[in-house]
Amino acid sequence: MSIVKALKKLGKKLNTAGTEPSGKTIAGVLGSIEESFNISGSAGAYVTAIELELTEGVVSGGTATLSDETTVPITVTTATE
């Protein structure tokens, strides 16, 4: 799975409306998530940065930084299609 596709799936899960973000590049998808999606937490914090970890070119995890400067781990699981 490409990083762009993985980010779109992540964005869809984070979005309270369940809508997939747009974009054809990593920057485009992240920009769509930032601009268009309500992904704020219960206390009003929202995602300001996403850092992804790659293992042999595949996204294996990462960290999301919130507006209140807390961090949240990103867990990646392998989906069966």
C-alpha positions in Angstrom: 0.0 0.0 0.0 1.3 3.4 -0.9 1.9 6.1 1.8 -0.7 8.3 0.1 -3.3 5.5 0.2 -2.5 4.8 3.9 -2.8 8.5 4.8 -6.2 8.7 3.1 -7.4 5.7 5.1 -6.0 7.3 8.3 -7.7 10.6 7.4 -11.0 8.9 6.8 -10.8 7.2 10.2 -9.9 10.5 11.9 -12.7 12.5 10.2 -15.9 12.5 12.3 -17.9 12.5 9.0 -16.0 9.4 7.7 -15.1 11.2 4.4 -11.8 10.4 2.7 -9.4 13.3 2.3 -8.5 14.4 -1.2 -5.0 14.7 -2.7 -2.6 12.7 -4.9 0.6 13.4 -3.0 1.6 13.1 0.7 1.6 16.9 1.1 -1.8 17.1 -0.7 -3.5 14.5 1.5 -2.0 16.1 4.7 -3.2 19.5 3.5 -6.7 18.2 2.9 -6.8 16.7 6.4 -5.6 19.9 7.9 -7.9 22.2 6.0 -11.1 20.2 5.6 -11.6 17.8 8.4 -12.8 18.1 11.9 -10.4 15.9 13.7 -10.3 17.7 17.0 -10.2 15.8 20.2 -12.7 15.9 23.1 -10.9 18.8 24.7 -10.7 20.8 21.5 -7.1 19.9 20.5 -6.5 19.2 16.9 -3.7 17.6 14.8 -0.9 20.1 13.9 1.7 17.6 12.6 2.0 13.9 11.7 5.3 12.1 11.7 5.3 8.7 10.1 7.8 5.9 10.7 8.9 3.8 7.7 10.1 0.3 7.8 11.6 -0.9 4.5 9.5 1.8 2.7 6.2 0.9 4.4 4.5 3.0 7.0 4.8 1.1 10.3 3.6 3.8 12.8 4.2 7.3 13.8 3.2 10.2 16.0 0.5 12.9 15.7 1.2 16.2 17.5 -1.8 18.1 18.8 -2.4 21.8 19.1 -1.9 21.5 22.9 1.6 20.1 22.2 0.6 16.6 23.4 1.5 13.6 21.2 -0.5 10.6 20.2 0.9 7.4 18.8 -0.2 6.3 15.4 -0.7 2.5 15.2 -0.7 0.8 11.8 -2.2 -2.5 11.2 -2.3 -4.6 8.0 -5.7 -4.7 6.5 -6.9 -7.7 4.5 -8.6 -6.8 1.3 
